[in-house]
Amino acid sequence: MRATATFARDHQTILCGLEVLRLIGERLEVSHEVDAQDIQAVLRFMDQVAHRCLDNTEELLRPAREKSVSGETASVFDAALANHQQVRGLFLELTRTADPLE
C-alpha cells in the first residue's frame, strides 16, 4: 500500500506540473508573454520528478509483463510501456525545444 501511495503522489505532482505547462501554453497563445525562466523552472522540476516516476513505473511494468500469462494482459502491459516511452520522448523533445529560451 505504501508504494501505491508514493506512486499516486508522484503522479499527482506530475499532473500539477503538466497543468502549469498547459497554462503557460495558453498564456503564450494569448499574449506571447512568458518568462523563459519560468518555463525552464517547470521543465527542470518535471525532469527531476517525471523521469524518476517514468523509470520507476517501467521497472514495475517490465517484470509484470514477463509474468503475464494471458495475451490480453500482455497487450495491456505492452501498451503501457509504449505510452511511457512515448511520453519520455515527448518530454525530451519539449526540453530541447525550450533550451533556446534561456
Solvent accessible surface area in square Angstrom, and as a share of the most:
residue,aa,sasa,rsa
1,M,199,0.89
2,R,212,0.77
3,A,63,0.49
4,T,85,0.49
5,A,61,0.47
6,T,48,0.28
7,F,45,0.19
8,A,60,0.46
9,R,144,0.53
10,D,5,0.02
11,H,78,0.35
12,Q,103,0.46
13,T,41,0.24
14,I,24,0.12
15,L,103,0.51
16,C,69,0.41
17,G,4,0.04
18,L,86,0.43
19,E,71,0.32
20,V,62,0.36
21,L,29,0.15
22,R,117,0.43
23,L,88,0.44
24,I,24,0.12
25,G,28,0.27
26,E,79,0.35
27,R,137,0.50
28,L,73,0.37
29,E,137,0.61
30,V,127,0.73
31,S,50,0.32
32,H,142,0.64
33,E,111,0.50
34,V,35,0.20
35,D,75,0.39
36,A,27,0.21
37,Q,136,0.61
38,D,75,0.39
39,I,16,0.08
40,Q,11,0.05
41,A,49,0.38
42,V,23,0.13
43,L,3,0.02
44,R,127,0.46
45,F,83,0.35
46,M,3,0.01
47,D,66,0.34
48,Q,131,0.58
49,V,18,0.11
50,A,7,0.06
51,H,33,0.15
52,R,112,0.41
53,C,2,0.01
54,L,17,0.08
55,D,61,0.32
56,N,48,0.25
57,T,19,0.11
58,E,17,0.08
59,E,116,0.52
60,L,99,0.49
61,L,29,0.14
62,R,104,0.38
63,P,62,0.39
64,A,35,0.27
65,R,79,0.29
66,E,142,0.64
67,K,160,0.68
68,S,25,0.16
69,V,151,0.87
70,S,49,0.31
71,G,57,0.55
72,E,142,0.64
73,T,56,0.33
74,A,13,0.10
75,S,66,0.42
76,V,96,0.55
77,F,41,0.17
78,D,63,0.33
79,A,54,0.42
80,A,28,0.21
81,L,16,0.08
82,A,55,0.42
83,N,85,0.43
84,H,33,0.15
85,Q,95,0.42
86,Q,112,0.50
87,V,76,0.44
88,R,54,0.20
89,G,37,0.35
90,L,101,0.50
91,F,19,0.08
92,L,75,0.37
93,E,93,0.42
94,L,76,0.38
95,T,40,0.24
96,R,153,0.56
97,T,94,0.55
98,A,5,0.04
99,D,73,0.38
100,P,109,0.68
101,L,90,0.45
102,E,145,0.65
